[in-house]
Amino acid sequence: MNIGILSYKFVNLNHNTLWKWKQLYHNWMKSAELQILTASEPLSLEEEYAMQKSWRNDEDKCTFLILSKETFDTTNDELKSLIGDTNLFLQYEDDQNEKVAECEIMIAEKEYRRKKLGWESMLLMLKYGQCILNLNKFVAKINENNENSIYMFKKMNFNEISRSEIFHEVTLERKVDETWTTWLDSQVDLQIESYK
Ligand SMILES: CC(C)(COP(=O)(O)OP(=O)(O)OC[C@H]1O[C@@H](n2cnc3c(N)ncnc32)[C@H](O)[C@@H]1OP(=O)(O)O)[C@@H](O)C(=O)NCCC(=O)NCCS
């Protein structure tokens, strides 16, 4: 599905650009800092390509790339504007009442951090999950040392439900109820457009 969510420019990229993005993504994930913050294992280029193919094709994964609108408006270059990604991993069967997704966010390009891009991108993804995918619960699993991200999700009204000493991981969750949906709507305005 080729759609974009507008704001600080979210888009799903076409195949031509995706090929170049794969290499950029691989370079991002060589960073030891990002591996720790996102609890990711270092992967070979081939393993990463296979993973990205599954993100694009698997029904249980929803990925949007994050582009800086400011950079895109000045360069008209998608690759130069790519700064990160956000994912939902859907964790439910069709016969279950509760539709849960694990959510992830990464602003990989350091100079773009702390500009509210992570905040807005994640909230737009949550809004997409709530109103397009009809999800009723979100879960975030975060490295216990990643205080910035834990703080961000708590500010998004996620509640800490457990800490794993084995995985050094904090799990937070947010049930989609009326109060939270009203809050979400006060923060972001989801605008979807088709993308060529
Ligand atoms: C965590 C991350 C997504 C935050 O995105 P960002 O664009 O840098 O941060 P934002 O400007 O949107 O800040 C949103 C909130 O996050 C928290 N936060 C983010 N960076 C912070 C920092 N350096 N110090 C303190 N709080 C921070 C704050 O609560 C902030 O809200 P506030 O500014 O009103 O206090 C981003 O820094 C990132 O991708 N880091 C590397 C990868 C990662 O950690 N991913 C999360 C794993 S799930």
PDBQT file of the ligand as one rigid body, heavy atoms in Angstrom, charges set to zero:
ROOT
HETATM    1  C1  LIG A 201      13.556   8.526  21.797  1.00  0.00    +0.000 C 
HETATM    2  C2  LIG A 201      13.302   9.329  20.533  1.00  0.00    +0.000 C 
HETATM    3  C3  LIG A 201      12.336   8.591  19.622  1.00  0.00    +0.000 C 
HETATM    4  C4  LIG A 201      12.667  10.681  20.929  1.00  0.00    +0.000 C 
HETATM    5  O1  LIG A 201      12.419  11.438  19.763  1.00  0.00    +0.000 OA
HETATM    6  P1  LIG A 201      12.951  12.945  19.625  1.00  0.00    +0.000 P 
HETATM    7  O2  LIG A 201      12.451  13.498  18.368  1.00  0.00    +0.000 OA
HETATM    8  O3  LIG A 201      14.433  12.942  19.820  1.00  0.00    +0.000 OA
HETATM    9  O4  LIG A 201      12.323  13.634  20.912  1.00  0.00    +0.000 OA
HETATM   10  P2  LIG A 201      11.163  14.702  20.997  1.00  0.00    +0.000 P 
HETATM   11  O5  LIG A 201      11.712  16.070  20.762  1.00  0.00    +0.000 OA
HETATM   12  O6  LIG A 201      10.037  14.292  20.126  1.00  0.00    +0.000 OA
HETATM   13  O7  LIG A 201      10.766  14.595  22.529  1.00  0.00    +0.000 OA
HETATM   14  C5  LIG A 201       9.592  13.928  22.957  1.00  0.00    +0.000 C 
HETATM   15  C6  LIG A 201       9.713  13.612  24.436  1.00  0.00    +0.000 C 
HETATM   16  O8  LIG A 201      10.673  12.568  24.617  1.00  0.00    +0.000 OA
HETATM   17  C7  LIG A 201      11.406  12.799  25.841  1.00  0.00    +0.000 C 
HETATM   18  N1  LIG A 201      12.827  13.039  25.476  1.00  0.00    +0.000 N 
HETATM   19  C8  LIG A 201      13.351  12.846  24.240  1.00  0.00    +0.000 A 
HETATM   20  N2  LIG A 201      14.680  13.118  24.262  1.00  0.00    +0.000 NA
HETATM   21  C9  LIG A 201      14.974  13.490  25.527  1.00  0.00    +0.000 A 
HETATM   22  C10 LIG A 201      16.185  13.880  26.177  1.00  0.00    +0.000 A 
HETATM   23  N3  LIG A 201      17.352  13.945  25.501  1.00  0.00    +0.000 N 
HETATM   24  N4  LIG A 201      16.130  14.170  27.491  1.00  0.00    +0.000 NA
HETATM   25  C11 LIG A 201      14.972  14.113  28.170  1.00  0.00    +0.000 A 
HETATM   26  N5  LIG A 201      13.775  13.748  27.611  1.00  0.00    +0.000 NA
HETATM   27  C12 LIG A 201      13.796  13.432  26.304  1.00  0.00    +0.000 A 
HETATM   28  C13 LIG A 201      10.753  14.013  26.473  1.00  0.00    +0.000 C 
HETATM   29  O9  LIG A 201       9.672  13.539  27.245  1.00  0.00    +0.000 OA
HETATM   30  C14 LIG A 201      10.220  14.759  25.280  1.00  0.00    +0.000 C 
HETATM   31  O10 LIG A 201       9.150  15.601  25.594  1.00  0.00    +0.000 OA
HETATM   32  P3  LIG A 201       9.493  17.126  26.131  1.00  0.00    +0.000 P 
HETATM   33  O11 LIG A 201      10.433  17.724  25.156  1.00  0.00    +0.000 OA
HETATM   34  O12 LIG A 201       8.135  17.789  26.142  1.00  0.00    +0.000 OA
HETATM   35  O13 LIG A 201      10.087  16.978  27.486  1.00  0.00    +0.000 OA
HETATM   36  C15 LIG A 201      14.629   9.612  19.754  1.00  0.00    +0.000 C 
HETATM   37  O14 LIG A 201      15.501  10.329  20.564  1.00  0.00    +0.000 OA
HETATM   38  C16 LIG A 201      15.319   8.363  19.235  1.00  0.00    +0.000 C 
HETATM   39  O15 LIG A 201      14.913   7.813  18.227  1.00  0.00    +0.000 OA
HETATM   40  N6  LIG A 201      16.362   7.891  19.912  1.00  0.00    +0.000 N 
HETATM   41  C17 LIG A 201      17.130   6.754  19.431  1.00  0.00    +0.000 C 
HETATM   42  C18 LIG A 201      16.337   5.469  19.235  1.00  0.00    +0.000 C 
HETATM   43  C19 LIG A 201      15.416   5.170  20.383  1.00  0.00    +0.000 C 
HETATM   44  O16 LIG A 201      15.770   5.346  21.525  1.00  0.00    +0.000 OA
HETATM   45  N7  LIG A 201      14.223   4.677  20.085  1.00  0.00    +0.000 N 
HETATM   46  C20 LIG A 201      13.230   4.313  21.065  1.00  0.00    +0.000 C 
HETATM   47  C21 LIG A 201      13.225   2.838  21.278  1.00  0.00    +0.000 C 
HETATM   48  S1  LIG A 201      11.548   2.310  21.442  1.00  0.00    +0.000 SA
ENDROOT
TORSDOF 0
